Amino acid sequence: MGMNSGRLLTLLVSCVLVGCGSSQITGGTTASTLPSSSPEAGRTYLSTGVTGHQLVANTTISISFDIRGTLSVQAGCNSIGGSYSVASGTLRVDALSQTEMGCAPELMSQDEWLVSLLTTDPTFTADADTLVISGPTGSITMLDKKTAQPDASLVGTRWLVDTIIQGDVASTPPQGAVGSILFGGDGALAASLGCNTGSAQFTVVGDNITIGAMATTRMACLGEAAELEKHMLAVLTGAVQFAIDGDALTLTAESGAGLGLRLEQHP
C-alpha cells in the first residue's frame, strides 16, 4: 500500500461521539517551512465552487491558513486542523486532528471527502483573493472571506442557533428544537427559545452585550425543546461577550455557557 493510501485509511474514520472532543486522525510530521510570506498566510477562504462532491445544503467549506504554518478547516460538522506547507504548487498537510462532534451522516461524509482531498498532496493555486485546491477526488475554488462574506451586523439581524457551548464542549442543538435571536435597533431583544418566546432590553458596549431580565411566554415545555430553552436562558442574561465572524455569531456568558449562531438566510 502506498504512503497516501495508508494515510487515507487512517483518516477516513467517522466521528461517533456526541459532543466535542479532539482526536488525532493522521500521523505525519510537522511542516518544515513556515509559509508566512505565502499569499494565503493569515487569510480565511470560503468555497465558491466544488467538483467531485455535492455540498450538503446550506454548508460552505472554510479554510484558514495561519502564518505559523497551521490550517483550520470547517465544512459544516467537525473542526479539522493540522500543519501545512506549499511547495512548487503542491499543498502538503500533516498531523491532522479533528473534533468529535456527532453530526448528520451526510455532514460526516462531507468531512471525510474534504480530508481525503487535502491529504493527497493536491495542487494549490493562490491568485489575489482566489484559491484553487485540486486533487484526484475533486477540487475546491475559494474566495477570501473578507471579500466573499463581510461581517454581518449584530443589530437588525436574525440569528439562528446552530451550536450549544458549555465550557470546552460544543454540540448541535437537540433535533427538532429551533432557537433564534433578533437584536432590534430599538434596544429590544426578541428570542425564540425552542418552545417559548422571550423578550428583553439590551445595550452594547464594545464587544459586550448587557441583557436585562427576560420576559417569556409560559408554555409547558418538555424534552428537547426544554433543553434548548434552558440553555438559551442561561446565556441570555446579564453580561454576555459576543464575536462576529462573517455570518457567524458567538455569545459567551460569564458562566462559560455559550451559543453559536448563524445569520438567517433568505431565499
C-alpha positions in Angstrom: 0.0 0.0 0.0 1.4 3.5 -0.9 2.0 6.2 1.6 -1.0 8.3 0.6 -3.3 5.3 0.7 -2.2 4.4 4.2 -2.7 7.9 5.3 -6.3 7.9 3.9 -7.2 4.7 5.6 -6.2 6.3 8.9 -8.2 9.4 8.1 -11.5 8.1 6.9 -12.8 7.2 10.4 -16.3 8.6 11.2 -16.8 10.5 14.4 -19.2 8.7 16.7 -19.2 10.8 19.9 -21.9 13.4 20.6 -20.3 16.5 22.0 -17.0 17.8 21.0 -13.6 16.4 21.9 -10.5 16.1 19.8 -8.7 13.2 18.2 -5.6 12.7 16.0 -6.6 11.5 12.6 -3.3 11.4 10.8 0.3 10.8 11.6 2.8 12.7 9.6 5.4 15.3 10.5 5.2 18.9 11.2 5.6 21.1 8.1 9.2 22.2 7.9 8.8 25.6 6.4 6.6 28.4 7.8 4.6 29.9 4.9 4.4 33.4 6.4 5.3 35.0 3.1 2.9 33.0 1.0 -0.2 34.8 -0.3 -2.7 32.6 1.6 -1.0 33.0 5.0 -3.1 34.9 7.5 -6.3 34.5 5.4 -9.5 32.6 5.6 -11.2 31.3 2.4 -14.7 30.2 1.7 -15.8 27.8 -1.1 -17.5 29.2 -4.1 -17.4 26.1 -6.3 -16.8 22.4 -5.7 -16.3 19.5 -8.1 -16.2 15.8 -7.2 -18.7 16.2 -4.3 -22.1 17.7 -3.9 -22.0 20.0 -0.9 -24.7 19.4 1.7 -27.4 22.1 1.5 -26.6 25.4 3.4 -23.0 24.4 4.0 -19.8 26.1 2.9 -16.2 24.9 3.2 -13.9 27.2 5.2 -10.1 27.0 5.4 -8.0 29.3 7.4 -4.2 29.5 7.0 -2.2 30.7 9.9 1.2 32.5 9.4 2.8 29.9 11.7 2.1 27.1 9.2 -1.1 25.6 10.5 -4.6 25.4 8.9 -8.1 25.1 10.3 -10.9 23.6 8.2 -14.7 23.5 8.6 -17.3 22.0 6.4 -20.4 22.0 8.5 -19.6 19.4 11.1 -16.3 18.9 12.8 -13.3 21.3 13.0 -10.2 19.9 11.4 -6.7 21.3 11.8 -3.0 20.5 11.2 0.2 21.8 9.8 0.8 22.6 6.2 3.3 23.8 3.6 3.2 24.8 0.0 6.0 24.0 -2.4 6.0 24.0 -6.2 2.3 24.5 -6.4 1.6 21.5 -4.1 -0.2 21.6 -0.8 1.2 19.2 1.9 -0.9 18.7 5.0 0.4 16.8 8.0 -0.6 15.7 11.5 -4.4 16.4 11.1 -6.7 16.1 14.0 -10.4 16.8 14.3 -13.1 17.4 16.9 -15.6 14.6 17.5 -19.0 16.2 17.2 -21.8 13.9 16.4 -23.5 15.2 13.2 -25.8 14.0 10.5 -24.3 11.2 8.3 -24.2 13.4 5.2 -22.1 16.1 7.1 -19.7 13.5 8.4 -19.3 12.1 4.9 -18.6 15.6 3.7 -15.8 15.9 6.3 -14.3 12.6 5.1 -14.3 13.8 1.5 -12.6 17.0 2.4 -9.9 15.2 4.5 -9.3 12.8 1.6 -8.8 15.8 -0.8 -6.4 17.7 1.5 -4.2 14.7 2.2 -3.5 13.6 -1.3 -1.0 16.4 -1.9 -3.4 18.4 -4.2 -2.3 21.2 -6.4 -2.6 24.7 -4.8 -3.0 27.9 -6.7 -3.4 31.3 -4.9 -4.1 34.3 -7.1 -5.1 37.6 -5.4 -8.3 36.8 -3.5 -8.9 33.4 -5.2 -7.6 30.0 -4.2 -8.0 26.7 -6.0 -7.2 23.3 -4.4 -7.4 20.3 -6.8 -6.7 16.6 -6.4 -7.8 13.2 -7.6 -11.1 13.3 -5.7 -12.2 16.8 -6.8 -11.5 20.4 -6.4 -12.5 23.5 -4.4 -12.5 27.0 -5.7 -12.4 29.6 -2.8 -12.6 33.3 -2.2 -11.0 35.3 0.6 -13.6 35.6 3.3 -13.2 39.4 3.7 -14.3 39.7 0.1 -16.9 36.9 0.0 -18.6 37.5 3.3 -18.1 40.7 5.3 -19.0 40.6 8.9 -22.8 40.8 9.5 -24.3 43.4 11.8 -25.3 42.2 15.3 -28.3 44.6 15.3 -31.2 44.1 12.9 -30.2 40.6 12.1 -32.0 37.3 13.0 -29.5 34.8 14.2 -30.3 31.0 14.3 -28.8 28.8 17.0 -26.6 26.1 15.5 -24.2 25.2 18.4 -24.6 24.8 22.1 -21.5 25.6 24.0 -20.7 24.6 27.6 -17.1 25.4 28.5 -14.8 23.5 26.1 -17.7 21.2 24.9 -19.8 22.1 21.8 -22.7 20.2 20.4 -25.5 20.6 17.9 -29.0 21.7 19.2 -31.4 18.9 20.1 -33.1 17.6 16.9 -36.3 19.4 16.1 -35.6 22.3 18.5 -35.1 25.6 16.8 -33.8 28.7 18.6 -33.3 32.2 17.2 -32.4 35.7 18.4 -33.1 39.2 17.0 -31.3 42.2 18.4 -33.5 45.1 17.4 -32.3 48.6 16.6 -34.5 49.9 19.4 -32.6 48.0 22.0 -35.2 45.2 22.3 -34.2 41.6 22.1 -36.7 39.0 20.8 -35.9 35.3 21.1 -37.4 32.1 20.1 -36.3 29.7 22.8 -37.2 26.3 21.2 -40.6 26.3 22.9 -41.5 29.7 24.4 -40.6 33.1 23.1 -38.8 35.8 25.2 -38.1 39.5 25.1 -35.6 41.7 27.0 -33.8 45.0 26.7 -30.1 45.1 25.8 -27.2 47.5 25.4 -24.0 47.1 23.6 -20.6 48.5 24.6 -17.6 47.3 22.5 -17.8 43.5 22.3 -20.1 43.2 25.3 -23.9 43.0 25.5 -25.7 43.6 28.7 -29.1 41.9 28.7 -31.9 42.8 31.1 -34.5 40.5 32.7 -36.1 38.1 30.1 -39.9 38.0 30.0 -41.1 34.8 28.4 -44.4 33.1 27.5 -45.3 30.3 29.8 -46.0 27.3 27.6 -45.1 24.0 29.3 -42.0 22.6 27.5 -40.7 19.1 27.6 -37.8 17.1 26.2 -35.5 18.6 23.6 -37.3 21.9 23.3 -37.0 22.4 27.1 -33.3 21.5 26.9 -32.6 24.2 24.4 -34.7 26.8 26.2 -32.9 26.2 29.5 -29.5 26.7 27.8 -30.6 29.8 25.9 -32.0 31.4 29.0 -28.7 30.7 30.9 -26.7 32.5 28.2 -29.1 35.5 27.5 -28.8 37.1 30.9 -26.5 39.8 32.3 -23.1 40.4 30.7 -22.5 38.5 27.5 -19.5 38.7 25.3 -20.0 38.5 21.6 -17.9 37.9 18.5 -18.9 38.1 14.8 -17.0 36.3 12.1 -18.7 36.8 8.7 -22.2 35.2 9.1 -21.3 33.5 12.5 -22.1 34.9 15.9 -20.7 33.6 19.2 -22.3 34.6 22.5 -20.5 33.7 25.8 -21.9 34.3 29.2 -19.8 34.8 32.3 -20.6 31.3 33.4 -18.9 29.9 30.3 -22.2 28.8 28.7 -22.4 29.9 25.1 -24.3 29.8 21.8 -23.0 29.6 18.3 -25.4 31.2 15.8 -25.6 31.7 12.1 -27.2 34.5 10.1 -30.7 33.6 8.9 -30.5 33.1 5.1 -33.4 34.2 2.9 -34.2 32.6 -0.4 
